[in-house]
């Protein structure tokens, strides 16, 4: 997360951070979709590389956890914003 910009109020900072989190969540979801697509493509092959599929499934799990954590952070931040701004 970025530090406050000059002249930025607490509410402005939180709103900016919420916007940045939304962008990050979208990017993470996009990456997860790409990884899932690669897994599907590999599994459709006659002799798929199981080690590569396993690695991609692990990556997909990490991306899922990251998105979940970011959504929780965003929800908390939005609650604070709605209560205080």
C-alpha contacts under 8 A as a table, 3 or more apart, distances in Angstrom:
res1	aa1	res2	aa2	distance
1	X	17	X	6.96
2	X	17	X	7.66
4	X	8	X	6.21
4	X	13	X	6.12
5	X	8	X	5.38
5	X	13	X	7.85
8	X	12	X	5.87
8	X	13	X	6.22
9	X	12	X	5.10
9	X	13	X	6.13
10	X	13	X	5.05
10	X	14	X	6.22
11	X	14	X	5.14
11	X	15	X	6.11
11	X	81	X	6.75
11	X	84	X	7.63
11	X	85	X	5.75
12	X	15	X	5.12
12	X	16	X	6.09
13	X	16	X	5.14
13	X	17	X	6.13
14	X	17	X	5.01
14	X	18	X	6.10
14	X	77	X	7.01
14	X	81	X	6.81
15	X	18	X	5.04
15	X	19	X	6.25
15	X	81	X	7.22
16	X	19	X	5.08
16	X	20	X	6.24
17	X	20	X	4.99
17	X	21	X	6.12
18	X	21	X	5.04
18	X	22	X	6.28
18	X	74	X	6.00
18	X	77	X	6.70
18	X	78	X	7.10
19	X	22	X	5.15
19	X	23	X	6.47
20	X	23	X	5.15
20	X	24	X	6.21
21	X	24	X	4.96
21	X	25	X	6.06
21	X	70	X	6.67
21	X	74	X	6.44
22	X	25	X	5.11
22	X	26	X	6.24
22	X	74	X	7.53
23	X	26	X	5.16
23	X	27	X	6.27
24	X	27	X	5.10
24	X	28	X	6.10
24	X	70	X	7.92
25	X	28	X	5.06
25	X	29	X	6.11
25	X	67	X	5.64
25	X	70	X	6.44
25	X	71	X	7.16
26	X	29	X	5.12
26	X	30	X	6.13
27	X	30	X	5.00
27	X	31	X	6.19
28	X	31	X	5.09
28	X	32	X	6.17
28	X	63	X	6.30
28	X	66	X	7.52
28	X	67	X	6.18
29	X	32	X	4.97
29	X	33	X	6.16
29	X	63	X	7.58
29	X	64	X	7.84
29	X	67	X	6.94
30	X	33	X	5.11
30	X	34	X	6.32
31	X	34	X	5.09
31	X	35	X	6.23
31	X	63	X	7.60
32	X	35	X	5.11
32	X	36	X	6.08
32	X	60	X	5.70
32	X	63	X	6.02
32	X	64	X	7.14
33	X	36	X	5.11
33	X	37	X	6.12
34	X	37	X	5.08
34	X	38	X	6.28
35	X	38	X	5.05
35	X	39	X	6.24
35	X	56	X	6.43
35	X	57	X	7.94
35	X	59	X	7.66
35	X	60	X	6.31
36	X	39	X	5.05
36	X	40	X	6.23
36	X	56	X	7.88
36	X	57	X	7.83
36	X	60	X	6.96
37	X	40	X	5.07
37	X	41	X	6.17
38	X	41	X	5.01
38	X	42	X	6.14
38	X	56	X	7.94
39	X	42	X	5.16
39	X	43	X	6.07
39	X	53	X	5.88
39	X	56	X	6.62
39	X	57	X	7.38
40	X	43	X	5.15
40	X	44	X	6.22
41	X	44	X	5.24
41	X	45	X	6.86
42	X	45	X	5.44
42	X	48	X	5.54
42	X	49	X	7.20
42	X	53	X	6.97
43	X	46	X	7.96
43	X	48	X	5.69
43	X	53	X	7.61
44	X	48	X	7.43
45	X	48	X	5.31
48	X	53	X	7.78
49	X	52	X	5.41
49	X	53	X	6.31
50	X	53	X	4.94
50	X	54	X	5.98
51	X	54	X	5.02
51	X	55	X	6.18
52	X	55	X	5.08
52	X	56	X	6.15
53	X	56	X	5.09
53	X	57	X	6.10
54	X	57	X	5.07
54	X	58	X	6.27
55	X	58	X	5.13
55	X	59	X	6.25
56	X	59	X	4.92
56	X	60	X	6.06
57	X	60	X	4.93
57	X	61	X	6.20
58	X	61	X	5.05
58	X	62	X	6.31
59	X	62	X	5.10
59	X	63	X	6.22
60	X	63	X	5.08
60	X	64	X	6.11
61	X	64	X	5.01
61	X	65	X	6.26
62	X	65	X	5.17
62	X	66	X	6.15
63	X	66	X	5.01
63	X	67	X	6.15
64	X	67	X	5.19
64	X	68	X	6.15
65	X	68	X	5.01
65	X	69	X	6.14
66	X	69	X	5.18
66	X	70	X	6.12
67	X	70	X	5.05
67	X	71	X	6.06
68	X	71	X	5.13
68	X	72	X	6.27
69	X	72	X	5.12
69	X	73	X	6.21
70	X	73	X	5.03
70	X	74	X	6.04
71	X	74	X	5.01
71	X	75	X	6.08
72	X	75	X	5.10
72	X	76	X	6.27
73	X	76	X	5.19
73	X	77	X	6.08
74	X	77	X	4.99
74	X	78	X	5.98
75	X	78	X	5.13
75	X	79	X	6.21
76	X	79	X	5.09
76	X	80	X	6.37
77	X	80	X	5.12
77	X	81	X	6.15
78	X	81	X	4.95
78	X	82	X	6.06
79	X	82	X	5.19
79	X	83	X	6.18
80	X	83	X	5.16
80	X	84	X	6.01
80	X	85	X	7.97
81	X	84	X	5.29
81	X	85	X	5.24
82	X	85	X	5.86
